[in-house]
Structure formats: C-alpha cells, structure tokens
Amino acid sequence: MPKLAENLPEFAISAFDMEKTYPGQKGLPPKQALKGISLNIPRGSIFGLLGPNGAGKSTLINIFAGLVRKTGGRGEIWGVDIDKNPRQARAAIGVVPQEINIDPFFTPVESLEFQAGFYGVPKRERRSMEILRAMGLEDKAKAYVRTLSGGMKRRLLIAKALVHSPPVLVLDEPTAGVDIELRRQLWNYVRELNANGVTIVLTTHYLEEAQELCDTIAIINHGEVVACEAKDSLIKRLDQKTLVIQPQKELKEVPAALSGLDATLHADGSLVIRYSTAKQGVGGLIEQVRSCGIKIDDLQTKEPGLEEVFIELTGNKSGK
C-alpha cells in the first residue's frame, strides 16, 4: 500500500463545497454539474452514491480520479489534499470505470504490468498474477483481452484498479448491463475486498444494489446531495409501495370507507393506494377494498423508483 498519511484518516474521501461547471456548447448556457457538494466517506465503509444519469455522480468521482478539473471547493483522498499533493492523493485511489477500456491486443498480465508501471510500482513489488488469481483470471493471464467474455473484462478492470494497492476503490456502475450471476460474483468480491480493509465507493442508479451492499448511502440529484445517511435509516424513509387495482366496474369516486388511506382514482379507472410496508400489508388493503363491494379485475404492486425517492426526500419532483 502506498505511503500516505501516517495516521489512518477518519474519512477515505472528503469533498468540501465542491463545484464543477462545464462551458456551454453551440450557444447553450454553461452547465453546473456540481453545486457545492460537501460529503464525507468513512474509512472502511461500503459507501453508495445513487442518482439518475446526469446527476453528477461520475463528475464527482472523476474529479477525485484526476480526470476532471473542479471549478470550486476542495477535496481530500485518504487525508491528502488533491490539489496540494495530487500524485500522493491519486496513489490512494483506484477507479473502475463503467466503460470497458482495455487494449484488446494486450493480455491480462500485460495490462496489469503496464498499469503497475504507470503508477510507479517497482517490479519486485508487483502482484499481477496474485491479483489475477484472486479475480479468477489466472488461466487467462496470457490470452488476448479481445478473447475474454464481458464478465471477465469486468473483473480485469477491477484487477487493473488494484495494482497499486489503493486503500480506496471506486466502482462506477460496475454491474451496468451484466447478468445476474456476474452481478452476484462482483458483489461477493466487493464484500471480500472490504473485509480486507479496502474502502469501497459504489456509484449506481440501482437502489437494490446499494441496499444489498452499502452501509451508508448518499443520493445525488442535479448536482446536489439530497440525502446522506446510514442505509437502514434511509430505507425506512423509502418503504412506500403503490397498490394499483383495476376494478371490474368503473368507480365514480374513492369509497368513503377508504378515506383513511392514501387512495386516489386515476383517469384510466384504476384505484391507486400508496402505503407503508412497515404499517400495512397488501393483503389487508385488498380486503378493505373488497369490503367496499369492489370486485377486482386485476392488481399489481409497484416499488418506488428514484423519482419517487426524490419526491419523498425533497417534496419536489425536480429534486432541486
């Protein structure tokens, strides 16, 4: 592991009033991607960054990775200021990008050796075969990258990010477009890395993925942090579901007997009931509806999407 702060820092990554504005293109006004974000990611955690596409997640991560220049604020990686000591700060972080960007004519071992040289890791300290073995790629060490499956390439991206033994690993949408089996494999390896002391930062727009892995979650929308708290606390605030009932006969209004529920009648004739899973069960709701004399033709339950999450957290559909 690279020599960083002598004492282990409380936070693996810190952002202080961080801003990023991109210049306007073709007559369009400038776009403010980050609007003064302040965030502390605890050392040793699996920290989730949630948000829709364009929310600012990747911009924030790319600033810490040295790929994007911020326009305001300050940042630290492992207690090291990213502006005052950029090389030292970058040595503390490994980033696994969403896009697969590996030279197809390299072998996996060549890819890792090249990456280790880029970070200045002496040959005697390199662990290329050890890392490939841990990622289940040892038997593919000398095969061309172009011959690897999509799942193997994903694992090779993680291997590349680990060549300099960074104490912080960022996974940017690591399971986008992968099948369920590979997703579970990656989840297990993330847990293993974290158990060995690596702080994991997971950027994703999948609430399920963050709920499965993370102990702390931040939600970013339109360049702002709209929530940042322990997973269990956050999930309790997002336990609302929606029950959609299609009656056999058209309803003129919501029955008075259901006035105590958050029930509305939609234009398509469906009866929509929003409820908290912690307070009510779907079976009881269905019985209440039937007790009003309503015969059910069809029904379904819906989980909250990110838009509903933002409405719940901010009371504002735009998330601003």
Secondary structure as GFF3:
##gff-version 3
##sequence-region A 1 320
A	DSSP	beta_strand	11	22	.	.	.	ID=ss1
A	DSSP	beta_strand	31	42	.	.	.	ID=ss2
A	DSSP	beta_strand	46	50	.	.	.	ID=ss3
A	DSSP	alpha_helix	57	64	.	.	.	ID=ss4
A	DSSP	beta_strand	72	77	.	.	.	ID=ss5
A	DSSP	beta_strand	80	81	.	.	.	ID=ss6
A	DSSP	alpha_helix	86	90	.	.	.	ID=ss7
A	DSSP	beta_strand	93	96	.	.	.	ID=ss8
A	DSSP	alpha_helix	108	118	.	.	.	ID=ss9
A	DSSP	three_ten_helix	123	125	.	.	.	ID=ss10
A	DSSP	alpha_helix	128	134	.	.	.	ID=ss11
A	DSSP	three_ten_helix	138	140	.	.	.	ID=ss12
A	DSSP	three_ten_helix	145	147	.	.	.	ID=ss13
A	DSSP	alpha_helix	150	161	.	.	.	ID=ss14
A	DSSP	beta_strand	168	172	.	.	.	ID=ss15
A	DSSP	alpha_helix	180	195	.	.	.	ID=ss16
A	DSSP	beta_strand	199	204	.	.	.	ID=ss17
A	DSSP	alpha_helix	207	213	.	.	.	ID=ss18
A	DSSP	beta_strand	216	221	.	.	.	ID=ss19
A	DSSP	beta_strand	224	230	.	.	.	ID=ss20
A	DSSP	alpha_helix	231	236	.	.	.	ID=ss21
A	DSSP	beta_strand	240	247	.	.	.	ID=ss22
A	DSSP	three_ten_helix	256	258	.	.	.	ID=ss23
A	DSSP	beta_strand	262	265	.	.	.	ID=ss24
A	DSSP	beta_strand	271	276	.	.	.	ID=ss25
A	DSSP	alpha_helix	282	291	.	.	.	ID=ss26
A	DSSP	beta_strand	296	302	.	.	.	ID=ss27
A	DSSP	alpha_helix	306	314	.	.	.	ID=ss28
###
